[in-house]
Amino acid sequence: MMGEYFFLFSSIFLILLILVSLIRVVGGPTVGDRILGGNVVGTKTTVLLLMIGVLYEDLGMFVDIAIAYALLNFIATLGATKFFLRRGDVREIVDEAITRQEDIVADAEASKGGQS
Amino acid sequence: MTIIASIFILGGLFFFAIGVLGILRFPDFYSRLHAAGKSDSLAAVLVIFGVALYNLQELSFGNLLVSLKIMLIAVFIYVASPTATHALTKTALIIGIEPWEKGNKRQ
């Protein structure tokens, strides 16, 4: 009665939602927005895997994949938050690296000037 | 049974759409987190429950086990999604992402 088309169009709608929420992952102003976007995409993908399982009429296999994906998504989010909790914002890390490199270059030039 | 399942799935898709709208339109990180965290866990549980009901059309022991596993995913998401949101909020507060106030520019 419901037909295959219901799950097909639900899956297409979910894929469109994933594409739209990728905007936040690519262009989010802070690092938290990117992690949040990744988490949202992961949750939608877990549901999408179940729908693909219904479409392929092999739900028993896709359920295991969906469980693994949900676990992996949770661990990835927690890992990313822990990393940025310890290291601070990405921009600070990049700034620090740039200043360190400039110091190294300046030191090298100073030592070269001293030799000659 | 299929009609009830389709109602659950359509409700879940509606809440997914609302969550994505909130992520795109809200002015700062914390309000976006509020939109994503709540609507996503509710929508995922609704859709997963609908798929589990749809799977129980032909009642057999194997289908029952698969539906039980699907509900296990729902329980896991219901526990894990708020935990991830909490960790994200705490990290954002500590590394100094500033909350939006009325009159400020949207971030």
Backbone of each chain as ProteinMPNN parsed JSONL, in Angstrom:
{"seq_chain_A": "MMGEYFFLFSSIFLILLILVSLIRVVGGPTVGDRILGGNVVGTKTTVLLLMIGVLYEDLGMFVDIAIAYALLNFIATLGATKFFLRRGDVREIVDEAITRQEDIVADAEASKGGQS", "coords_chain_A": {"N_chain_A": [[0.837, -1.194, 0.0], [1.889, 1.237, 0.867], [4.123, 1.398, -0.707], [7.214, 1.431, -2.597], [8.0, 3.933, -3.239], [7.608, 5.793, -1.232], [9.69, 5.448, 0.686], [11.798, 5.908, -1.012], [11.502, 8.624, -1.786], [11.602, 9.799, 0.715], [14.256, 9.234, 1.379], [15.564, 10.75, -0.572], [14.806, 13.31, 0.2], [16.066, 13.425, 2.698], [18.728, 13.34, 1.876], [18.908, 15.769, 0.543], [18.562, 17.463, 2.75], [20.908, 16.866, 4.127], [22.785, 17.892, 2.336], [22.158, 20.601, 2.501], [22.754, 21.157, 5.177], [25.436, 20.905, 5.032], [26.373, 23.364, 4.35], [26.744, 24.733, 6.716], [28.868, 23.33, 7.764], [30.948, 23.869, 5.977], [31.086, 26.695, 5.839], [30.976, 27.65, 8.484], [31.298, 30.103, 11.035], [32.696, 29.736, 13.502], [34.735, 27.214, 15.166], [33.173, 25.453, 16.559], [30.757, 25.434, 15.184], [31.365, 23.957, 12.944], [31.929, 21.404, 14.017], [29.433, 20.867, 15.081], [27.894, 20.811, 12.737], [28.983, 18.526, 11.53], [28.141, 16.588, 13.361], [25.356, 16.721, 13.069], [25.061, 15.934, 10.385], [25.99, 13.319, 10.639], [24.027, 12.126, 12.278], [21.805, 12.266, 10.575], [22.747, 10.618, 8.564], [22.805, 8.118, 9.809], [20.063, 7.56, 10.008], [19.457, 7.583, 7.311], [20.837, 5.348, 6.378], [19.296, 3.281, 7.436], [16.982, 3.666, 5.911], [17.95, 3.098, 3.359], [18.438, 0.421, 3.753], [15.789, -0.539, 3.925], [15.009, -0.015, 1.309], [16.679, -1.725, -0.146], [15.705, -4.103, 0.711], [17.018, -5.556, 2.664], [17.255, -5.311, 5.513], [18.399, -6.326, 7.824], [21.154, -6.424, 7.498], [21.881, -3.752, 7.074], [21.185, -2.549, 9.443], [23.195, -3.202, 11.252], [25.319, -1.762, 10.14], [24.324, 0.791, 10.521], [24.28, 0.974, 13.313], [27.033, 0.866, 13.853], [27.79, 3.216, 12.59], [26.468, 5.155, 14.103], [27.72, 4.88, 16.615], [30.343, 5.574, 15.87], [30.023, 8.204, 15.042], [29.303, 9.484, 17.422], [31.627, 9.066, 18.979], [33.454, 10.447, 17.4], [32.56, 13.097, 17.573], [32.884, 13.574, 20.333], [35.641, 13.243, 20.521], [36.615, 15.33, 18.905], [35.667, 17.567, 20.327], [37.068, 17.259, 22.727], [39.673, 17.574, 21.782], [39.707, 20.288, 20.895], [39.106, 21.486, 23.267], [41.447, 21.203, 24.671], [43.346, 22.416, 22.99], [42.432, 24.93, 22.187], [41.296, 27.553, 19.949], [41.379, 27.102, 16.363], [42.426, 29.163, 14.896], [44.156, 30.5, 16.624], [46.123, 28.548, 16.935], [47.159, 28.434, 14.348], [48.069, 31.063, 14.07], [50.05, 31.087, 16.058], [51.828, 29.208, 14.969], [52.604, 30.539, 12.642], [53.911, 32.826, 13.671], [55.986, 31.545, 14.979], [57.355, 30.434, 12.84], [58.14, 32.747, 11.507], [59.872, 33.809, 13.414], [61.876, 31.851, 13.313], [62.817, 32.186, 10.697], [63.742, 34.821, 10.881], [65.773, 34.512, 12.785], [67.522, 32.846, 11.352], [68.268, 34.515, 9.261], [69.53, 36.508, 10.714], [71.742, 35.133, 11.821], [73.057, 34.447, 9.484], [73.714, 36.963, 8.524], [75.483, 37.697, 10.539], [77.639, 35.977, 10.103], [78.717, 36.758, 7.641]], "CA_chain_A": [[0.0, 0.0, 0.0], [2.733, 2.432, 0.971], [4.941, 1.41, -1.912], [8.639, 1.719, -2.46], [8.286, 5.329, -3.534], [7.64, 6.579, 0.004], [11.042, 5.434, 1.25], [12.718, 6.525, -1.984], [11.434, 10.076, -1.712], [12.108, 10.197, 2.036], [15.718, 9.223, 1.314], [16.021, 11.9, -1.359], [14.617, 14.489, 1.05], [17.135, 13.425, 3.705], [19.993, 13.694, 1.221], [18.864, 17.218, 0.332], [18.799, 18.112, 4.042], [22.339, 16.726, 4.429], [23.526, 18.848, 1.499], [21.941, 21.956, 3.001], [23.479, 21.369, 6.429], [26.878, 20.99, 4.749], [26.729, 24.794, 4.296], [27.247, 25.127, 8.041], [30.174, 22.69, 7.971], [31.973, 24.523, 5.161], [31.246, 28.123, 6.089], [30.664, 28.067, 9.842], [32.297, 31.076, 11.482], [33.537, 29.216, 14.58], [35.054, 25.784, 15.021], [32.048, 24.7, 17.104], [29.744, 25.26, 14.151], [31.767, 22.854, 12.059], [31.714, 20.123, 14.707], [27.977, 20.686, 15.164], [27.417, 20.389, 11.423], [29.359, 17.134, 11.346], [27.274, 15.76, 14.204], [24.023, 16.684, 12.462], [25.147, 15.096, 9.181], [26.119, 11.931, 11.069], [22.724, 11.621, 12.738], [20.962, 12.051, 9.403], [23.245, 9.469, 7.812], [22.35, 6.901, 10.491], [18.682, 7.303, 9.588], [19.471, 7.314, 5.866], [21.278, 3.964, 6.18], [18.128, 2.416, 7.671], [16.068, 3.757, 4.76], [18.565, 2.339, 2.264], [18.184, -0.974, 4.066], [14.416, -0.873, 3.518], [14.943, 0.004, -0.156], [17.342, -2.918, -0.667], [15.03, -5.258, 1.315], [17.989, -6.315, 3.436], [17.395, -4.416, 6.666], [19.213, -6.936, 8.866], [22.563, -6.086, 7.32], [22.108, -2.314, 7.186], [21.036, -2.141, 10.839], [24.514, -3.275, 11.887], [26.106, -0.624, 9.648], [23.808, 2.008, 11.145], [24.757, 0.996, 14.709], [28.453, 1.234, 13.834], [27.92, 4.624, 12.206], [26.038, 5.992, 15.231], [28.806, 4.846, 17.609], [31.506, 6.292, 15.342], [29.682, 9.624, 15.03], [29.374, 9.955, 18.815], [33.028, 9.102, 19.398], [34.152, 11.496, 16.649], [32.196, 14.399, 18.145], [33.533, 13.728, 21.638], [37.075, 13.419, 20.309], [36.883, 16.682, 18.394], [35.487, 18.547, 21.405], [38.195, 17.129, 23.668], [40.866, 18.152, 21.152], [39.673, 21.746, 20.893], [39.137, 21.916, 24.663], [42.835, 21.283, 25.108], [44.198, 23.217, 22.141], [41.916, 26.244, 21.873], [40.77, 27.754, 18.601], [42.314, 26.771, 15.284], [43.073, 30.378, 14.421], [45.29, 30.769, 17.512], [47.197, 27.599, 16.632], [47.777, 28.843, 13.084], [48.832, 32.289, 14.336], [51.269, 30.698, 16.785], [52.754, 28.546, 14.039], [53.149, 31.553, 11.726], [54.899, 33.652, 14.375], [57.17, 30.726, 15.242], [58.113, 30.316, 11.592], [58.779, 34.044, 11.243], [61.02, 33.897, 14.317], [62.956, 30.983, 12.813], [63.4, 32.83, 9.508], [64.495, 36.004, 11.315], [67.002, 34.01, 13.419], [68.432, 32.356, 10.32], [68.831, 35.666, 8.537], [70.444, 37.221, 11.611], [72.987, 34.374, 11.933], [73.757, 34.548, 8.196], [74.305, 38.297, 8.468], [76.615, 37.758, 11.46], [78.805, 35.267, 9.563], [79.334, 37.434, 6.503]], "C_chain_A": [[0.883, 1.259, 0.0], [3.668, 2.536, -0.242], [6.39, 1.724, -1.619], [8.904, 3.201, -2.555], [8.344, 6.184, -2.276], [9.048, 6.634, 0.57], [12.047, 6.078, 0.309], [12.703, 8.04, -1.834], [11.849, 10.594, -0.338], [13.625, 10.248, 2.032], [16.237, 10.415, 0.532], [15.9, 13.188, -0.55], [15.717, 14.581, 2.105], [18.467, 13.823, 3.091], [20.046, 15.192, 0.951], [19.141, 17.963, 1.639], [20.277, 18.03, 4.418], [23.149, 17.737, 3.627], [23.367, 20.269, 2.029], [22.726, 22.187, 4.294], [24.983, 21.324, 6.224], [27.331, 22.447, 4.623], [27.343, 25.226, 5.623], [28.616, 24.51, 8.302], [31.254, 23.461, 7.211], [32.188, 25.956, 5.619], [30.968, 28.58, 7.498], [31.707, 29.015, 10.383], [33.194, 30.564, 12.606], [33.777, 27.726, 14.373], [33.921, 24.923, 15.568], [30.968, 24.451, 16.077], [30.092, 24.099, 13.243], [31.546, 21.506, 12.727], [30.227, 19.824, 14.797], [27.404, 20.208, 13.836], [27.769, 18.939, 11.144], [28.483, 16.193, 12.136], [25.893, 15.608, 13.579], [24.02, 15.794, 11.221], [25.247, 13.619, 9.562], [24.802, 11.342, 11.534], [21.803, 11.33, 11.56], [21.423, 10.836, 8.616], [22.839, 8.151, 8.456], [20.934, 6.532, 10.059], [18.625, 6.919, 8.112], [19.892, 5.88, 5.568], [20.124, 2.996, 6.412], [17.185, 2.443, 6.474], [16.636, 3.014, 3.552], [18.369, 0.845, 2.487], [16.778, -1.401, 3.681], [14.32, -0.944, 2.0], [15.569, -1.26, -0.755], [16.722, -4.211, -0.153], [16.017, -6.158, 2.042], [18.301, -5.534, 4.705], [18.338, -4.983, 7.72], [20.686, -6.61, 8.753], [22.798, -4.605, 7.587], [21.925, -1.805, 8.613], [22.391, -2.165, 11.542], [25.387, -2.106, 11.456], [25.651, 0.657, 10.334], [24.256, 2.116, 12.596], [26.215, 1.44, 14.748], [28.618, 2.711, 13.51], [27.52, 5.546, 13.353], [27.125, 6.045, 16.294], [29.976, 5.71, 17.161], [31.266, 7.8, 15.369], [29.799, 10.22, 16.43], [30.827, 10.097, 19.266], [33.782, 10.23, 18.696], [33.84, 12.867, 17.224], [32.897, 14.618, 19.481], [35.032, 13.955, 21.471], [37.415, 14.813, 19.842], [36.715, 17.713, 19.493], [36.631, 18.476, 22.406], [39.444, 17.805, 23.099], [40.841, 19.667, 21.245], [39.589, 22.308, 22.301], [40.569, 22.084, 25.139], [43.63, 22.311, 24.313], [43.695, 24.619, 21.87], [41.483, 26.336, 20.434], [41.831, 27.459, 17.553], [43.109, 28.004, 14.881], [44.292, 30.716, 15.288], [46.456, 29.84, 17.193], [47.934, 28.031, 15.367], [48.616, 30.102, 13.295], [50.143, 31.979, 15.043], [52.29, 30.093, 15.837], [53.393, 29.568, 13.108], [54.197, 32.406, 12.426], [56.17, 32.859, 14.652], [58.021, 30.616, 13.986], [58.832, 31.624, 11.266], [60.001, 34.248, 12.13], [62.198, 33.087, 13.791], [63.644, 31.629, 11.616], [64.263, 34.025, 9.91], [65.812, 35.585, 11.964], [68.01, 33.578, 12.376], [69.084, 33.508, 9.579], [69.841, 36.411, 9.398], [71.773, 36.488, 11.711], [73.779, 34.45, 10.627], [74.449, 35.903, 8.067], [75.523, 38.415, 9.377], [77.848, 37.086, 10.883], [79.51, 36.101, 8.496], [79.741, 38.85, 6.871]], "O_chain_A": [[0.655, 2.203, -0.756], [3.956, 3.629, -0.729], [6.742, 2.213, -0.545], [9.901, 3.693, -2.027], [9.049, 7.192, -2.247], [9.553, 7.707, 0.897], [13.014, 6.706, 0.742], [13.757, 8.672, -1.763], [12.385, 11.696, -0.227], [14.227, 11.164, 2.592], [17.232, 11.028, 0.918], [16.777, 14.05, -0.605], [16.238, 15.662, 2.38], [19.247, 14.554, 3.703], [21.094, 15.819, 1.107], [19.858, 18.964, 1.65], [20.842, 18.983, 4.955], [24.072, 18.363, 4.148], [24.316, 21.053, 2.013], [23.293, 23.259, 4.5], [25.738, 21.664, 7.135], [28.517, 22.745, 4.767], [28.319, 25.976, 5.661], [29.44, 25.11, 8.993], [32.346, 23.683, 7.734], [33.328, 26.396, 5.775], [30.742, 29.769, 7.721], [32.901, 28.766, 10.213], [34.366, 30.936, 12.652], [33.139, 27.072, 13.547], [33.717, 23.798, 15.111], [30.331, 23.398, 16.079], [29.215, 23.345, 12.822], [31.043, 20.572, 12.102], [29.801, 18.683, 14.616], [26.548, 19.325, 13.798], [26.959, 18.197, 10.588], [28.118, 15.122, 11.651], [25.326, 14.515, 13.556], [23.102, 14.999, 11.02], [24.663, 12.763, 8.897], [24.488, 10.193, 11.224], [21.114, 10.311, 11.526], [20.603, 10.103, 8.062], [22.56, 7.176, 7.758], [20.632, 5.371, 9.783], [17.853, 6.048, 7.713], [19.383, 5.258, 4.635], [19.977, 2.011, 5.688], [16.653, 1.412, 6.062], [15.893, 2.374, 2.808], [18.16, 0.09, 1.537], [16.585, -2.502, 3.166], [13.642, -1.816, 1.456], [15.067, -1.803, -1.739], [17.158, -5.298, -0.531], [15.871, -7.381, 2.037], [19.443, -5.146, 4.95], [19.004, -4.23, 8.43], [21.394, -6.525, 9.756], [23.775, -4.23, 8.235], [22.448, -0.748, 8.962], [22.706, -1.272, 12.328], [26.104, -1.522, 12.268], [26.468, 1.507, 10.687], [24.577, 3.206, 13.07], [26.596, 2.28, 15.564], [29.477, 3.385, 14.078], [28.141, 6.588, 13.564], [27.429, 7.116, 16.821], [30.534, 6.477, 17.945], [32.17, 8.579, 15.673], [30.325, 11.319, 16.605], [31.211, 11.107, 19.856], [34.633, 10.888, 19.295], [34.73, 13.708, 17.354], [33.437, 15.693, 19.742], [35.627, 14.76, 22.188], [38.379, 15.418, 20.312], [37.519, 18.64, 19.599], [37.112, 19.506, 22.88], [40.172, 18.503, 23.805], [41.838, 20.279, 21.629], [39.949, 23.462, 22.53], [40.875, 22.992, 25.912], [44.485, 23.001, 24.867], [44.457, 25.443, 21.364], [41.317, 25.317, 19.763], [43.029, 27.554, 17.82], [44.297, 27.922, 14.566], [45.323, 31.157, 14.78], [47.614, 30.257, 17.176], [49.163, 28.002, 15.309], [49.727, 30.211, 12.776], [51.198, 32.511, 14.698], [53.475, 30.423, 15.894], [54.586, 29.481, 12.813], [55.253, 32.684, 11.857], [57.278, 33.391, 14.58], [59.248, 30.694, 14.046], [59.976, 31.621, 10.812], [61.023, 34.776, 11.693], [63.344, 33.537, 13.806], [64.871, 31.633, 11.514], [65.352, 34.232, 9.375], [66.847, 36.212, 11.735], [69.197, 33.889, 12.477], [70.283, 33.492, 9.303], [70.865, 36.887, 8.907], [72.827, 37.122, 11.69], [75.009, 34.511, 10.642], [75.578, 36.008, 7.586], [76.477, 39.124, 9.059], [78.971, 37.533, 11.119], [80.739, 36.15, 8.446], [80.279, 39.575, 6.034]]}, "seq_chain_B": "MTIIASIFILGGLFFFAIGVLGILRFPDFYSRLHAAGKSDSLAAVLVIFGVALYNLQELSFGNLLVSLKIMLIAVFIYVASPTATHALTKTALIIGIEPWEKGNKRQ", "coords_chain_B": {"N_chain_B": [[-0.829, -0.678, 9.922], [1.271, 0.144, 8.232], [0.411, 2.707, 7.684], [0.548, 4.007, 10.157], [3.305, 3.817, 10.542], [4.198, 5.386, 8.406], [3.215, 7.857, 9.157], [4.768, 8.352, 11.447], [7.311, 8.483, 10.23], [7.046, 10.652, 8.495], [6.608, 12.7, 10.356], [9.115, 12.662, 11.628], [10.781, 13.465, 9.511], [9.828, 16.037, 9.147], [10.666, 17.249, 11.571], [13.417, 17.017, 11.218], [13.774, 18.776, 9.064], [13.025, 21.186, 10.287], [15.093, 21.38, 12.145], [17.342, 21.726, 10.485], [16.686, 24.148, 9.316], [16.821, 25.781, 11.588], [19.568, 25.548, 12.17], [20.637, 26.908, 10.007], [19.592, 29.52, 10.219], [19.702, 30.722, 12.777], [21.137, 33.185, 15.027], [23.608, 32.874, 16.553], [26.222, 30.656, 17.856], [25.327, 29.185, 20.109], [22.536, 29.244, 20.052], [22.134, 27.929, 17.668], [23.071, 25.437, 18.382], [21.14, 24.727, 20.192], [18.917, 24.471, 18.524], [19.737, 22.354, 16.855], [20.407, 20.212, 18.595], [18.077, 19.42, 20.074], [15.92, 19.057, 18.18], [17.036, 17.239, 16.446], [17.524, 14.835, 17.904], [14.921, 14.082, 18.599], [13.725, 13.802, 16.042], [15.27, 11.785, 14.838], [14.681, 9.605, 16.502], [11.928, 9.349, 16.016], [11.833, 8.7, 13.229], [13.284, 6.319, 13.219], [11.737, 4.694, 14.825], [9.491, 4.538, 13.2], [10.548, 3.105, 10.999], [11.104, 0.697, 12.267], [8.521, -0.167, 12.923], [7.504, -0.494, 10.334], [9.044, -2.595, 9.482], [7.94, -4.658, 10.883], [5.834, -5.723, 9.469], [5.439, -8.333, 8.298], [5.123, -10.679, 10.575], [7.641, -12.26, 12.273], [10.168, -14.287, 13.868], [12.761, -13.497, 13.178], [12.352, -10.956, 12.031], [11.413, -9.65, 14.276], [13.673, -9.607, 15.908], [15.341, -7.953, 14.351], [13.889, -5.553, 14.423], [14.076, -5.029, 17.132], [16.786, -4.499, 17.327], [16.878, -2.175, 15.799], [15.45, -0.459, 17.441], [17.287, -0.36, 19.448], [19.26, 1.292, 18.341], [17.802, 3.661, 18.411], [17.55, 4.093, 21.186], [20.237, 4.418, 21.804], [20.876, 6.766, 20.369], [19.235, 8.519, 21.688], [20.519, 8.693, 24.127], [23.128, 9.455, 23.428], [23.133, 11.769, 21.832], [22.302, 14.136, 23.369], [24.477, 14.062, 25.133], [26.689, 14.577, 23.478], [26.001, 17.145, 22.633], [26.104, 18.521, 25.041], [28.844, 18.293, 25.678], [29.914, 19.744, 23.589], [28.862, 22.317, 24.042], [30.109, 22.943, 26.486], [32.818, 22.94, 25.749], [32.764, 25.069, 23.899], [32.129, 27.236, 25.55], [34.412, 27.29, 27.173], [36.578, 27.688, 25.379], [35.893, 30.173, 24.556], [33.843, 31.186, 22.762], [31.653, 33.706, 21.958], [28.439, 34.495, 23.348], [25.506, 35.587, 21.571], [24.083, 38.831, 21.706], [21.233, 41.01, 22.035], [20.975, 43.293, 19.393], [23.581, 43.027, 18.601], [25.837, 42.136, 15.902], [24.927, 39.547, 13.596], [26.457, 36.354, 13.817]], "CA_chain_B": [[0.547, -0.594, 10.448], [2.11, 0.977, 7.358], [-0.012, 4.107, 7.779], [1.135, 4.549, 11.392], [4.743, 3.968, 10.315], [4.464, 6.527, 7.517], [2.991, 9.084, 9.929], [5.967, 8.56, 12.268], [8.459, 8.877, 9.399], [6.827, 12.021, 8.015], [6.878, 13.598, 11.485], [10.556, 12.761, 11.819], [11.373, 14.28, 8.438], [9.448, 17.423, 9.448], [11.538, 17.812, 12.609], [14.752, 17.18, 10.625], [13.776, 20.011, 8.273], [13.018, 22.306, 11.23], [16.429, 21.489, 12.731], [18.271, 22.307, 9.502], [16.323, 25.566, 9.207], [17.376, 26.469, 12.753], [21.028, 25.636, 12.048], [21.017, 27.912, 9.02], [19.066, 30.86, 10.393], [19.861, 31.329, 14.096], [22.223, 34.163, 14.951], [24.925, 32.551, 17.105], [26.532, 29.236, 17.979], [24.573, 28.489, 21.157], [21.15, 29.026, 19.625], [22.162, 26.876, 16.65], [23.22, 24.174, 19.113], [19.826, 24.442, 20.775], [18.038, 23.984, 17.46], [20.186, 21.071, 16.323], [20.438, 19.137, 19.579], [16.767, 18.891, 20.464], [15.085, 18.57, 17.088], [17.643, 16.085, 15.795], [17.322, 13.579, 18.633], [13.507, 13.702, 18.476], [13.412, 13.371, 14.678], [15.908, 10.495, 14.577], [13.938, 8.553, 17.199], [10.649, 9.158, 15.32], [12.016, 7.978, 11.971], [13.755, 4.961, 13.497], [10.57, 3.942, 15.306], [8.657, 4.26, 12.042], [11.144, 2.014, 10.21], [10.934, -0.551, 13.03], [7.129, -0.596, 12.739], [7.343, -0.958, 8.95], [9.717, -3.886, 9.365], [7.152, -5.686, 11.556], [4.644, -6.065, 8.695], [5.329, -9.786, 8.374], [5.614, -10.97, 11.927], [8.396, -13.491, 12.429], [11.163, -14.115, 14.923], [13.887, -12.729, 12.641], [11.958, -9.549, 11.915], [11.308, -9.104, 15.635], [15.037, -9.317, 16.367], [15.843, -6.781, 13.619], [13.211, -4.373, 14.961], [14.665, -4.775, 18.458], [18.085, -3.86, 17.086], [16.625, -0.801, 15.339], [15.104, 0.341, 18.624], [18.536, -0.159, 20.197], [19.862, 2.511, 17.783], [17.039, 4.807, 18.911], [17.937, 4.316, 22.583], [21.604, 4.94, 21.832], [20.869, 8.164, 19.927], [18.596, 9.318, 22.738], [21.508, 8.939, 25.183], [24.397, 10.005, 22.948], [23.024, 13.092, 21.217], [22.436, 15.179, 24.388], [25.828, 14.065, 25.698], [27.569, 15.27, 22.535], [25.647, 18.561, 22.666], [26.634, 19.069, 26.299], [30.303, 18.425, 25.575], [30.186, 20.823, 22.625], [28.583, 23.59, 24.714], [31.139, 23.196, 27.502], [34.034, 23.32, 25.035], [32.612, 26.397, 23.303], [32.222, 28.231, 26.616], [35.771, 27.383, 27.698], [37.493, 28.309, 24.42], [35.582, 31.589, 24.439], [32.918, 31.646, 21.729], [30.805, 34.624, 22.72], [27.01, 34.448, 23.05], [24.945, 36.723, 20.848], [23.153, 39.661, 22.478], [20.334, 41.773, 21.179], [21.625, 44.476, 18.842], [24.876, 42.7, 18.015], [25.809, 41.607, 14.541], [24.799, 38.094, 13.533], [27.751, 35.72, 13.554]], "C_chain_B": [[1.403, 0.303, 9.571], [1.722, 2.441, 7.452], [0.571, 4.748, 9.034], [2.629, 4.788, 11.199], [5.026, 5.18, 9.449], [4.204, 7.843, 8.234], [4.205, 9.398, 10.793], [7.117, 9.089, 11.424], [8.29, 10.304, 8.896], [7.049, 13.037, 9.137], [8.362, 13.769, 11.727], [11.21, 13.625, 10.764], [11.045, 15.758, 8.661], [10.39, 18.019, 10.491], [12.975, 17.939, 12.121], [14.835, 18.493, 9.851], [13.806, 21.236, 9.179], [14.415, 22.51, 11.823], [17.413, 22.127, 11.764], [17.985, 23.796, 9.317], [16.914, 26.363, 10.37], [18.881, 26.621, 12.654], [21.42, 26.744, 11.082], [20.678, 29.327, 9.475], [19.376, 31.511, 11.737], [21.13, 32.163, 14.175], [23.554, 33.742, 15.556], [25.038, 31.059, 17.388], [25.628, 28.536, 18.977], [23.127, 28.26, 20.75], [21.084, 27.974, 18.519], [22.273, 25.5, 17.305], [21.885, 23.754, 19.713], [18.888, 23.88, 19.717], [18.435, 22.581, 17.037], [20.013, 19.956, 17.346], [19.069, 18.552, 19.855], [16.023, 18.292, 19.285], [15.698, 17.324, 16.466], [17.392, 14.804, 16.559], [15.864, 13.135, 18.522], [13.223, 13.126, 17.087], [14.018, 12.002, 14.393], [15.121, 9.377, 15.252], [12.605, 8.282, 16.508], [10.825, 8.322, 14.056], [12.417, 6.53, 12.244], [12.605, 4.092, 14.009], [9.634, 3.599, 14.148], [9.211, 3.123, 11.207], [10.982, 0.682, 10.931], [9.514, -1.066, 12.901], [6.906, -1.169, 11.34], [7.947, -2.34, 8.775], [8.876, -5.011, 9.973], [5.892, -6.058, 10.785], [4.396, -7.567, 8.673], [5.964, -10.215, 9.672], [6.348, -12.311, 11.929], [9.49, -13.219, 13.449], [12.337, -13.273, 14.436], [13.561, -11.255, 12.536], [11.868, -8.89, 13.284], [12.69, -8.728, 16.164], [15.586, -8.074, 15.677], [15.199, -5.508, 14.151], [13.752, -4.01, 16.328], [16.004, -4.064, 18.319], [17.897, -2.408, 16.657], [16.256, 0.08, 16.533], [16.32, 0.58, 19.516], [19.265, 1.081, 19.679], [19.153, 3.737, 18.326], [17.438, 5.136, 20.339], [19.334, 4.931, 22.654], [21.631, 6.408, 21.422], [20.265, 9.049, 21.014], [19.547, 9.587, 23.887], [22.665, 9.772, 24.65], [24.265, 11.432, 22.45], [23.043, 14.224, 22.247], [23.823, 15.235, 25.008], [26.793, 14.824, 24.797], [27.293, 16.772, 22.561], [26.197, 19.234, 23.917], [28.142, 19.289, 26.218], [30.674, 19.593, 24.661], [29.964, 22.191, 23.268], [29.674, 23.945, 25.698], [32.436, 23.645, 26.831], [33.928, 24.729, 24.474], [32.709, 27.483, 24.362], [33.665, 28.412, 27.06], [36.708, 28.038, 26.69], [37.031, 29.697, 24.026], [34.814, 31.99, 23.207], [31.848, 32.479, 22.424], [29.338, 34.469, 22.344], [26.54, 35.731, 22.373], [24.037, 37.506, 21.78], [22.359, 40.528, 21.529], [21.022, 43.043, 20.7], [22.982, 44.182, 18.255], [24.696, 42.219, 16.579], [25.646, 40.09, 14.594], [26.143, 37.475, 13.174], [27.672, 34.842, 12.323]], "O_chain_B": [[2.169, 1.125, 10.074], [2.57, 3.324, 7.322], [1.033, 5.888, 8.996], [3.165, 5.811, 11.626], [5.973, 5.923, 9.707], [4.879, 8.838, 7.969], [4.633, 10.549, 10.877], [7.816, 10.018, 11.827], [9.247, 11.078, 8.866], [7.608, 14.109, 8.904], [8.83, 14.875, 11.998], [12.091, 14.427, 11.071], [11.875, 16.629, 8.398], [10.864, 19.145, 10.335], [13.691, 18.849, 12.54], [15.816, 19.229, 9.955], [14.51, 22.207, 8.9], [14.872, 23.641, 11.987], [18.222, 22.967, 12.158], [18.903, 24.604, 9.178], [17.437, 27.462, 10.184], [19.43, 27.667, 12.998], [22.411, 27.44, 11.298], [21.412, 30.258, 9.146], [19.323, 32.737, 11.842], [22.098, 31.883, 13.468], [24.584, 34.232, 15.092], [24.09, 30.299, 17.192], [25.2, 27.409, 18.731], [22.549, 27.218, 21.056], [20.115, 27.22, 18.428], [21.662, 24.531, 16.857], [21.547, 22.571, 19.737], [18.152, 22.928, 19.974], [17.578, 21.712, 16.877], [19.53, 18.875, 17.01], [18.904, 17.332, 19.871], [15.545, 17.16, 19.359], [14.973, 16.442, 16.005], [17.08, 13.779, 15.952], [15.593, 11.944, 18.368], [12.564, 12.094, 16.962], [13.373, 11.151, 13.781], [14.91, 8.32, 14.657], [12.182, 7.13, 16.414], [10.084, 7.367, 13.822], [11.94, 5.617, 11.57], [12.508, 2.911, 13.676], [9.054, 2.514, 14.109], [8.456, 2.266, 10.748], [10.752, -0.346, 10.295], [9.306, -2.273, 12.78], [6.224, -2.179, 11.167], [7.432, -3.161, 8.016], [9.064, -6.179, 9.633], [4.971, -6.641, 11.357], [3.299, -8.03, 8.986], [7.179, -10.128, 9.852], [5.766, -13.354, 11.63], [9.716, -12.076, 13.846], [12.854, -12.436, 15.176], [14.371, -10.402, 12.898], [12.203, -7.716, 13.438], [12.867, -7.678, 16.783], [16.22, -7.235, 16.317], [15.876, -4.493, 14.315], [13.877, -2.831, 16.659], [16.322, -3.152, 19.083], [18.638, -1.521, 17.08], [16.697, 1.226, 16.626], [16.39, 1.573, 20.241], [19.826, 1.843, 20.467], [19.791, 4.734, 18.665], [17.642, 6.301, 20.68], [19.59, 5.837, 23.447], [22.323, 7.212, 22.046], [20.713, 10.174, 21.238], [19.411, 10.605, 24.566], [23.138, 10.686, 25.325], [25.186, 12.231, 22.621], [23.748, 15.209, 22.026], [24.303, 16.309, 25.369], [27.611, 15.612, 25.272], [28.221, 17.58, 22.517], [26.689, 20.361, 23.869], [28.654, 20.329, 26.631], [31.622, 20.331, 24.927], [30.759, 23.111, 23.077], [30.122, 25.09, 25.757], [33.076, 24.6, 27.272], [34.88, 25.505, 24.556], [33.298, 28.536, 24.118], [34.108, 29.535, 27.3], [37.546, 28.854, 27.073], [37.704, 30.356, 23.234], [35.093, 33.046, 22.639], [31.21, 32.013, 23.368], [29.012, 34.327, 21.165], [27.102, 36.808, 22.577], [23.296, 36.912, 22.563], [22.748, 40.753, 20.383], [21.589, 43.786, 21.501], [23.505, 44.989, 17.486], [23.59, 41.94, 16.115], [26.15, 39.429, 15.502], [26.876, 37.999, 12.336], [28.665, 34.224, 11.941]]}, "name": "protein", "num_of_chains": 2, "seq": "MMGEYFFLFSSIFLILLILVSLIRVVGGPTVGDRILGGNVVGTKTTVLLLMIGVLYEDLGMFVDIAIAYALLNFIATLGATKFFLRRGDVREIVDEAITRQEDIVADAEASKGGQSMTIIASIFILGGLFFFAIGVLGILRFPDFYSRLHAAGKSDSLAAVLVIFGVALYNLQELSFGNLLVSLKIMLIAVFIYVASPTATHALTKTALIIGIEPWEKGNKRQ"}
